[in-house]
Amino acid sequence: MTTTFTDETRERAREIIARYPADRSRSALLPLLHLVQAEEGYVSPAGVAFCAEVLGLNKAQVGAVATFYTMYKRKPTGDFLVSVCTNTMCNVLGGQEVYDTLAEHLGVGHDETTADGTITLEHAECLAACDYGPVMTVNYDFFDGVDASTAVGVIDELRAGGRPMPTRGARLCTLKEMAVQLAGFADERDGAVADGGPGEPTLRGLRLAQQHGVSVPGFDPNTPIRSKAEADKAAAEAKAKAEAAKPAPVEASTAPVKGGDGASAPTGAAGVAEPAKPEAASGSTTRDVKAPDDKSPQVRTAETRQPDAGTAVPDAPGTKVPADDSGTAPEAGDARSAEAAGVAANAPAGDGKPAGDEAGAQERNLTEAKAGTDADGAGPADANETGAQK
């Protein structure tokens, strides 16, 4: 598919991809999806193809990501996305009433856009602002503590071309302008981030700390934040200081080391005595034999649970050969014989019937049902009942 995105979008796409290592370019997919949404207002099939093209992916891989996250819209969306929280806390405080009022006022339902293309309405499961509920967002900027009346007032101002000020955050922008920011680019509007501020519930903890004199020991609020260059320099100095504090390595002695017979032991190239090689205990050339406990954990566990007198190793760690009251160990092969007898007495069920059913009764019932009558001349229904009684 031939895409029709502008040269500016393509240049920004290359800039986004350059943020990631060459072998991790796929990580740029999320901001790229915001980028194509910034141009078209939603992630169109052409946008999916564009992301697949610049990242070397197939469209199915891109589509799987675009359909997973609700912030990526799959159909044209209005200039202002209005989200009303209808989850538990906001709902108790009147969130559902706010949503129902806006839906009636705009004449649209969930994920629908007004005819003029200005407003898209949606109900949100949670907007993570329970202490400000009921809350409503416009292009992800918060309007706190709304009711039906104030929410309608915000919508009417938007449709009239105004930009109402959010309770918290920067000045409102369109959904396309917001998508540019989500793609990782600064808002270039004059004074775009000059307004807004934190809400009082957010500052409540700070207020309590100031009221009761609670603070981190040694904390100085006037401490300047270091730049990256200053932080890197401080880290390098700390590393050099740690290296200098390390103890110097002990040099090996060059004096000859006496062997066990008083003779000098052989030394290596640096004058350090080489460790003596172990010698055979008796000088025998007989091959080594593995120790009795040199077994796999599975074998040892099996012997522990059901040892056999003919095969168990008495001194193997974790094993113990059982004995009867007289202290005599069982004869070799008793465990295997008991297991074989148990298998023979419990034949597995076949595929034709469940375990425990009587084959003769089943065959008799099937024969009577097929004949349509039983020995007393009963009909098919009576035959079924008779068979069940038998």
N, C-alpha and C positions, 0 to 999 in steps of 0.2 A: 504494500500500500504506500502510495506517495503522500508524504506529509506536507503540510502547508504552513509550518510554523515559521515565525519571523527569524531574521538573522540575529536579532537581539536574544531571542529565546535560545537559539543554538549556541551562541557565545556564552550565555549563562549556564547552559547545560555542560559545556566543556569546563567551565570554572567549577561547577559542582563536582564533577567527576575528578578533577585535579585535587580535590580536598582529601582523597582517599588513596592508599597505596595502589600501585598498578595491578596487583593481584587481588585487590579487594574492591574493585570498582562497582561490584554489584551492591555494595552498601549505599551507593548514591541513589538507589531506586526511590526511596521515600521522598527526599527533597525534589527529585525530578518529577514525581507525580504531582507535587504541589506546584511545580513550575508550569507544567502543561495546564493545570487547572487555573493558574493565574492568567493564561492567555484566552482560554475558551470558556472559563466559568464552570467547568466540570471536566472529568477525565473521560474523554470521548474515545471511540475506537482508534481514531487517528493519534490521540495522545498515548494510548497503549502501544501502538506501533512505533511511535517516535521513541519512547523509552526503551523498547526492545531493540531498536536500531542502534542507538548510541551506546548501549551497554552490551550488545552482542548476546541478548537473551531472546527466547521465543516469546510470542505474545501470550501464551498460556501462563508462563511464569509471571509476567507482569500483571496479567489480569487476576491471578490468584491473590496478589498483594493488594491490588486496587479494590477488590471486592471484600477484603477482610476488614479494613479500617473505615469507619463511618465518616471520617473527615474527607474522604475522597468521594465526591458526588458522581454518580454514573448517569445523570441526566441534567439538562440545563437547570441552573439554580439562579435565584434572584440576586440582586445586588446586595441584599441584606438577609442573612440567614438568622432567623429569630428562633431561639431554642428555649423552651419553657420546661423547667424541671418538674416532673410529676412523680418523683420517687417519694419514699416514705415521709421524710421530714418535711419537705416542701409541700407534699400533698396534704399532710395534716394541717399545715399553715395556710392552705388555700391555693396551692399550685395548680390543681386540676381545674378549679374555677377560672383561674387566669387563662389557662390554655383553651378551655371551652369558649370563653368570651372572645378571645382573639380569633378562634376558628370561625365563629359566627360573624364577627365583625369583618373579617377578610373574605369570607366565603370560600375558604379552602380547608383541607384536612392535613393530616400528618404527611410531611415530605411533598407538599404541593405548593405551587407557586402562583401568585396572583397574575391576572391577565396582563397587567402592565409590566410584568417581569421585575417588579421592585422587591417583593417580600416572598421568602420561602419560609414556611412555618413547619416546625417539628417539635415533638415532645421528646425530652431527654430523660433517660433513666436516672442520671445523677450528674450534677455539675460541680461536685466537690466543694460546696459552699453552704453546708447545712446551717452554720451559725449566722448566715445572712438570709435565710429562706423567708418567703419564697423568692427564688431568683430566676432571672431571665437573662440570656445573653444575646447580643447582636454581634454577629461575626466574632464570637468568642470573647467579647468584652462584657463585663458584668453590669447588670442593673439589679441592685439588691433590694430586698424587702418590698417587692412590687405587689400591687393588688390589681384587680381587674381594671379599675379606672386609670391608674398610672401606666399600666401596660398599653392600654389603648392610646393614651396620650403620646407615648414614645412612638408607636406605630404611625399615628397620624402625622407626627413631625417628620418622620422618615419619608413618608409618601409625598409630603409637601416639599421635599428637597432639603430639609434641615439635617443637622447632625447633632442630636441630643448628646449631652456629655454623660459617659458611663459613671457609675458610682465609684468604681475603681479602675485604674488603667489609663491608657492614652486615649487620644481622640479617635472617634469612630472612623473607619475607612470601609471601602467596599470589600466584598468577598474576594475579588481578584487581587486587590491591593494587599489584603491579609495573606493570600496564598503566596505572594512574593516574599513576604516576611517569613512565612513558614518554610520556604525554600532556602532560607539562610541569607537573605539580602536585607539591608537596612531600609527603613521607611524614609524615603527622601522628601516627604512633604515638609514644608516649613512649619516648625513648631509641633511636629507630629507627636513627640513624646514630652511636651512641655507641661502638660496638664496631668491631672489624676493624682492619686495618692492611696495609701493603705487605708483599709476600713478600721473602725474602732474595735470590733471583735478581734481582728488580727493583732492589734496593739495591746489587747487586754493583759496578756502575760507580761509585756514590758512595763505596763503601768503598775502592776502588782509588785514587780521586782523593784521598781523605783520607790514605791510606797514603803516597802518593808526593808529596803537596803540590801536586797539579794543581788549578788554579782559573783562572777568567776574570780577566784583569788588571783591577784596580780594583773587583772584585766585593765587595760588603758584604752578607753574608747577613742582617744585621740591618736592612737598608733597609726601611722600611715601604712597604706597597703603597698607593698613593694612591687616594683615592676618585674617582669619576667627576667630581664637581664640581671637585676639586683638579686633575685632569688637564685638564679643559676650561679652567680658569683659566690653567694653565701654557701651554696651547696658544695661548690668546688673547694672552697676554703675549709669547710668542715671535713671533707674527704681527705684533703692533704694533711690536716691536723691528726686525723685518726690513723693515717698511714705512718706518720712520724712517731706516734705513740706506741706503735707495735714493737715488741722486743726484738733485738737483733738475733738472727739465727745463730745457733751454736755451731762453730766450725769443728769438723771431725779431726781427731788427733792423727798425726802422721806417724806416731810411734808404733813400732811393730807390736802386734798382739801375741802374747804367748799362748801356745796351744796347751792341751792337757798334758803332754809329755815334756813341757818346758821348752819345746822348739818354737820358733817363730811361725805364726800362722801366715798363710799366703795373703797377699794384699792385692787390691784392685788397682785400676789405673790411677786413682786419686790418692792412693796410699791408705785407703780405708780397708780394714780387714774384712774379707768376705766371710759370710756365715758358713760354718762347717756343714757339709752335706751329710744328711743322715745315712748311717750304714745299716745294713741288714742285721737283725738281732743275732742271728746265728750263722750268717754267711750261707744259708741254704739257698739253693736255686729253685726250690719248689714254688709253684705259682701260689699267689695269695688266694685265700678262701674268704668269702664274705661272711660277716658276723651273722649270728642267728636272727638278730633283730633288724637286719637290713631288708625291710619289707615296705611295700607301699602302704599308705594310711588306710586304703580301702580294705586290703587284705587283713591288716591288723584289727580293724573295726569288726570285720566279719568274724574273725576268730574270737574276739572278745564276747560277741553276742552268742555265738553257737560254736564253741571250739569242738574239734574232733580229736579224740585221743590218739588217733593214728597220724595226724598231720600237725597238730598244734605244737608249738615250741614252748616248753615249760618256762624258760627264762626270758622269753620275749616280753618287753615292757608292755603292760596293759593287758596281758592275756593271763588266763587262769583256767587250767583244766579242771572241770567239775568232777567231783567224786561222790559216790553214794555213802550211805551211813557207815559202811564198813571201811570207808577210806579208799576203796578200789575205783580206779578210773574206768569209765565205760569202754567197752570193746571198740576197736577201730571200725568205723563205718556206721555206727549206730545212728548218728545224726542224719546221715544221708538216707538211711533206710526209713527213718521216721518221716522224713520229708517226702520220700517217694510214696509212702503209704497214704499220707495226707492228700497228695495230688490225685491219687487213684480214687479216693473216696469222695472227692469233690470235683466231679467232671464239669468243665465250663459249659454254660448254656450255648446252644447253637443259635444261628442267625434266624432260624425259622420260628422260634417261640421264645417267650421269656423264661427265665430260669424258674423251675418249680412247678410249671404247668404240666398237666397230664395230657400226653399226646392222644391217648385213646379216646378220652371224652371229647376232645376237639374234633377228631375225625368223625366220631359218631354224630355230633351236632351238625357238622358240615354235610354229611351224607343225608341226614333227615331233612335238612333245609333244601337240598338240591332236589330230592324226590318230591317235595311239596306236601308230604304227609308223614306221620309217624306210624307206629305199629297199630294205633287205635283208630286210624283214619282221620286224624285231626288235620285241619287246614294249616297253611303256612304260618299264620300268626300263632295258632295253638302249638305248632311244632317248635317255634322259637321258645315259647313259654315252657313247654315240656322239657326241651333241651336244657334250659336254664335251671329247672328244678332238678333234673338229673345231675 
